[in-house]
Amino acid sequence: MTRPVAVITGATSGLGRVTALGLARRGYRLGIVARSEAKAGALLTELGSVADDVQADVFLADLGLVAQARRAGREIAARYGRVDALVNNAGLHAFGQRITAEGLAEMTAVNYLGPFALTEELTGTLRASAPARVVNVASEAARRAGGIAPATDLRNTDPYTRRESMALYGRTKLMTIMWTQELARRLDAARTTVNCCDPGFNVTGLGRDLPGSAVLHRALSTLRVGDPRRGAGIILRLVTDPAFASTSGGYFSVRDAKPLQCPEPGRGEQVQRQLWSETVSLLDGMRSA
């Protein structure tokens, strides 16, 4: 029997690593999108220790660069005859502005534009693989976004402080929820579902740029605070649980998969369509350039 295929980003640490291990135990063939070849290799070794006859492939790409996200999508589509699940998990909380080689704010690129471009490249494959699922990892940090102006926010590369980074990180997660719900409206839920989740507080590499983060990480891990196995649980449910087979456009909490509303001001269909339109315009402009 052919194994189902799950593609996952950000799988070399934190939530993504636990999710990848869980999917391997469930018999999935894994497509791992990773920036570091060494970390991807370590994950492959670990996967082999937890499940017999693991099948996994690595696609090297920096999701902070749209061109690389697109290339990874094309390589994945060419490698597999089908993709049963796509988990957009990779994320970054940058405490100061960094601008990518493509002229984008790195946090916006990693958390939103890269995943959007990867999913865009794989949408045809997902549709042809029905039933298929897309799961985007969002965050209740979206409630701290403060506002959303798609045309401006997508292109904003202004410097910011550590304190200001909280709202900007939240805005990228608000964009993720908005995009999830708009994509769900554009796809036939009987063939491809699209959902997102808040995985709660987890000790991961997300805040690795914060001074002292390594020490804090070790302390919290010792105290078993923010265990990523809990956050990965909601991701695994959205990928594998038959209860979500026909659910699309949802935003779910780590707490018993409780349905959540998209925070204002990103809740309305009009602003979600506007974000979609501005995103496609930006990405198409980059492609033509």
C-alpha positions in Angstrom: 0.0 0.0 0.0 1.4 3.4 -1.0 2.4 5.5 2.0 0.7 8.9 2.4 3.1 11.8 1.9 3.4 14.8 4.2 5.6 17.8 3.5 6.7 19.8 6.5 8.7 23.0 7.0 10.7 23.8 10.1 11.0 20.1 10.9 14.6 20.2 12.3 13.6 21.5 15.7 10.8 22.3 18.1 7.2 21.7 17.0 8.2 20.6 13.6 10.6 18.0 14.8 8.0 16.5 17.1 5.4 16.6 14.3 7.8 14.9 11.9 8.4 12.1 14.4 4.7 11.7 15.0 4.0 11.5 11.3 6.8 9.0 10.7 5.4 6.7 13.5 2.0 6.9 11.6 3.6 5.6 8.4 3.9 8.8 6.4 6.6 9.4 3.9 8.1 12.8 4.8 9.2 15.6 2.6 11.4 17.8 4.9 12.0 21.4 3.8 15.0 22.6 5.7 17.6 25.4 5.5 20.4 23.4 7.2 21.7 20.2 5.5 23.4 19.2 8.8 20.2 19.6 10.9 18.2 17.8 8.3 20.7 14.9 8.4 20.4 14.7 12.2 16.6 14.6 11.9 16.8 11.7 9.3 19.0 9.8 11.8 16.5 10.4 14.6 13.6 9.4 12.4 15.3 6.1 11.7 15.5 5.4 15.4 11.8 5.8 16.1 10.1 4.0 13.2 10.9 1.1 11.0 11.6 1.6 7.3 11.2 5.4 7.5 11.0 7.1 4.1 12.0 10.7 4.1 13.5 13.2 1.6 15.1 16.5 2.2 14.5 19.6 0.1 17.0 22.4 1.0 15.5 25.9 1.0 15.5 29.1 3.0 11.9 30.1 3.3 13.0 33.6 3.9 13.8 33.7 0.1 10.7 33.5 -2.0 12.7 32.1 -5.0 13.9 29.2 -2.9 10.5 28.5 -1.5 9.2 28.3 -5.1 12.0 26.1 -6.1 11.4 23.7 -3.2 7.7 23.6 -4.2 8.6 22.6 -7.8 11.1 20.0 -6.6 8.5 18.5 -4.3 5.9 18.4 -7.0 8.3 16.7 -9.3 9.5 14.1 -6.8 6.1 12.9 -5.5 3.1 11.7 -7.4 0.9 13.0 -4.6 1.0 15.2 -1.5 -1.5 14.2 1.2 -0.6 16.9 3.7 1.4 20.1 3.7 2.4 21.5 7.1 3.6 25.1 7.0 5.4 25.2 10.4 8.6 27.1 10.0 8.6 30.4 11.9 10.8 33.2 13.1 10.5 36.0 15.7 13.2 38.5 14.8 13.8 41.1 17.5 15.3 43.6 15.1 14.8 44.3 11.4 16.7 42.2 9.0 16.2 42.6 5.2 16.5 39.6 2.9 18.5 39.6 -0.4 15.1 40.0 -2.1 14.4 43.3 -0.2 11.8 41.9 2.2 11.5 42.0 6.0 12.9 38.6 7.0 10.2 37.9 9.6 7.4 38.6 7.0 9.2 36.5 4.4 9.8 33.4 6.7 6.4 33.5 8.5 4.1 34.4 5.6 5.4 35.0 2.1 7.7 31.9 1.9 4.9 29.6 3.0 2.4 31.3 0.7 4.8 30.8 -2.3 5.5 27.2 -1.3 1.8 26.4 -1.0 1.1 28.1 -4.3 3.6 25.9 -6.1 2.0 22.8 -4.5 -1.7 23.6 -4.9 -2.0 21.7 -8.1 -0.5 18.6 -6.6 -2.6 18.9 -3.5 -5.8 19.2 -5.6 -4.8 16.2 -7.6 -4.1 14.2 -4.4 -7.6 14.6 -3.0 -8.4 14.2 -0.2 -5.4 16.4 0.9 -4.9 18.7 3.9 -3.0 22.0 4.4 -2.1 22.9 8.0 -0.7 26.3 8.8 0.9 27.1 12.2 -0.4 30.4 13.4 -0.4 31.9 16.9 -2.6 33.8 19.4 0.1 36.4 19.1 -2.0 37.5 16.2 -4.2 39.3 18.7 -1.3 41.7 19.4 -1.1 42.8 15.7 -2.7 46.1 16.4 -3.9 46.6 12.8 -3.4 45.3 9.2 -2.8 47.3 6.1 -1.8 44.6 3.5 -0.2 46.8 0.8 2.0 48.5 3.4 2.6 45.7 5.9 3.8 43.2 3.2 6.5 45.7 2.0 7.4 47.3 5.3 11.2 47.2 6.0 11.4 49.9 8.6 13.7 49.4 11.6 12.0 48.3 14.8 12.8 47.7 18.5 12.6 44.5 20.5 9.3 45.7 22.1 7.8 46.7 18.7 8.7 43.3 17.3 5.8 41.7 19.3 3.2 43.5 17.2 5.0 42.8 14.0 5.4 39.1 14.8 1.7 39.0 15.6 0.9 40.7 12.3 2.7 37.9 10.4 0.6 35.4 12.3 -2.6 37.3 11.6 -1.7 37.2 7.9 -1.3 33.4 8.3 -4.8 33.1 9.7 -6.3 35.4 7.0 -4.5 33.6 4.2 -5.7 30.2 5.6 -9.3 31.3 5.5 -9.1 32.9 2.1 -7.4 29.9 0.6 -10.0 27.6 2.1 -12.7 29.6 0.2 -10.8 29.2 -3.0 -10.4 25.4 -2.7 -13.0 22.7 -2.8 -13.2 21.4 0.8 -14.3 18.0 -0.5 -10.8 17.7 -2.1 -8.4 19.9 -0.1 -8.9 21.3 3.4 -7.0 24.2 4.8 -6.8 24.9 8.5 -4.5 26.7 11.0 -3.8 26.4 14.7 -2.5 28.1 17.7 0.0 25.7 19.3 0.3 27.6 22.5 3.5 28.4 24.3 6.3 26.0 23.4 10.0 25.9 24.1 11.4 26.0 20.6 14.0 27.8 18.6 11.5 30.5 17.6 13.1 33.2 19.8 16.7 32.2 19.2 17.7 35.8 18.6 16.8 36.9 22.1 19.9 37.3 24.3 20.1 34.5 26.9 17.6 32.4 25.0 19.8 29.3 25.2 19.9 29.5 29.0 16.2 30.1 29.2 15.5 27.2 26.8 17.4 24.8 29.0 15.8 26.1 32.2 12.2 25.8 30.8 13.0 22.3 29.4 14.3 21.1 32.7 11.1 22.4 34.4 9.0 20.8 31.6 7.4 24.1 30.8 6.3 24.6 27.2 6.8 21.0 26.1 6.5 21.1 22.3 4.8 17.7 22.3 1.6 19.5 23.4 1.8 22.0 20.6 2.6 19.3 18.0 -0.5 17.5 19.2 -2.9 19.9 17.6 -0.9 19.9 14.3 -1.0 16.1 14.2 -4.7 16.1 14.8 -5.4 18.5 12.0 -3.3 16.4 9.6 -4.5 12.9 10.6 -7.7 13.0 12.6 -10.8 11.8 10.6 -12.8 14.4 12.6 -11.2 17.2 10.6 -11.5 15.5 7.2 -14.2 17.8 5.9 -13.4 20.9 8.0 -11.8 23.8 6.2 -11.1 27.5 7.0 -10.8 26.8 10.7 -8.5 28.2 13.3 -8.1 25.8 16.3 -6.6 26.1 19.8 -4.1 23.7 21.3 -6.6 23.5 24.1 -8.8 20.5 23.0 -8.9 21.8 19.4 -11.3 24.6 20.5 -12.4 26.7 17.4 -11.0 30.2 17.5 -12.0 33.3 15.6 -9.6 35.2 13.4 -8.7 38.2 15.4 -9.9 41.6 14.3 -9.0 43.5 12.2 -8.3 40.5 9.9 -11.6 38.7 10.3 -13.6 40.0 7.4 -13.7 38.4 3.9 -13.0 41.8 2.3 -9.7 42.4 4.1 -8.7 38.8 3.6 -9.3 39.0 -0.1 -7.3 42.3 -0.1 -4.4 40.6 1.6 -4.5 37.7 -0.9 -4.6 40.2 -3.8 -1.7 42.2 -2.5 0.3 39.1 -1.8 -0.2 37.7 -5.3 0.7 41.1 -6.8 3.9 41.3 -4.8 5.0 37.7 -5.6 4.1 38.1 -9.3 6.1 41.3 -9.4 9.1 39.5 -7.9 8.7 36.6 -10.4 8.7 39.0 -13.4 11.6 41.0 -12.0 
